[in-house]
């Protein structure tokens, strides 16, 4: 056994926190007590592991230690019979840490964290905290909310879970499609926030992308037979394969058609594409699988010009049938512009009602530019730049606009 | 078992005609019978319109009464039901059935049902 540094303990914390809390939650019947016990165990680890080294099964060690700490705590604090009873129950509860038991507990916890009775932003925070092992400070930083606000949000959520008796339960087959959807949405939202940070100076927050992919793998591990879970992981891997080429040396945004495809991450592409092939073989398409398939077509193309846009249009047609949202229609219009020309794409964009969505204006600007309608393109780039909160994207849009060489028209406001 | 309060929020103003309301009341009646048969029923009742309400509060030493409902708005609690359920998922299923009953023919949006747990259910 090698000696552990504080960094290694932190890494184990990040990887095993969710598992440990899930198991302890079952023994203690309460999330707060479970978190306290697991945190206790990690503070013991911080003292011991630098001397003794990391034990062969860090998760097992943490869970056993957390359980012992909880029993000690009960003994210390207990005057009342109920505490004795709880401590006794903890001692006699089955020691089994079989993978299956642990997996079930984690899965229950995921469905509780992403319960539809909780607000979406609360689901995200709970999932990152309880399954991702992120600290309150880290989550607050990632979503640019003051730490006390986030801490309060978590406390309120845990109180609601307890008071309203939100169950820890794996939905049965008939409920699974409905209940899985918010779980996938939470993971994808974390990924998207990482992919294009909604505010701030950097284009991406790589840590959130990494975290979302890790959660995607956890889901795949826990629900190995759900094609939408494969689709979500594939989608994230394929998009993330272009992480290094999406920004230049200065951190500025580089669009897909200008990226150096040689530098795309091959391992992520291969893994993503093999998941997409599994989805195709299963033939139970859903929104995440279709989006992954679209990304896989881009990954196949050796250059922007080599892209099979007809295939992409066909996939968007399918996607629009299962999720008929204006955003999907907008993305389909981009593909149509590549197949039938910018005028055809623009006609589709112009009927969409997305006045506050910066990408709608950015896409319109690009199509107008290609049609030689420079004056209108300048205005549309201006609209888009005014709507994005991401400084890197705004800079990109402003560069596009000034490249058109027209002065910005004075605007009435 | 936890006890849950299901509050039905209704728009103020003239209630729908008896012909329209009939099927709604019938569905809710059947739901109550089923809750009773499963020993999950605690209480239910419909309320007079919110104009009939009075708010009472001790303020600077004296009781002050205000005519009208506590919260101003276009929708108020019009009826309520108290049920027992194993957990929130079970309670939400009953609430969904209630919500399904609370939508008039030809409308896209029905009445809202608030589900709220009691202490020490």
Interface residues (C-beta under 8 A of the other chain):
Chain A: X115 X117 X163 X164 X165 X166 X167 X169
Chain B: X2 X86 X87 X88 X89 X92 X115 X116 X117 X119 X121
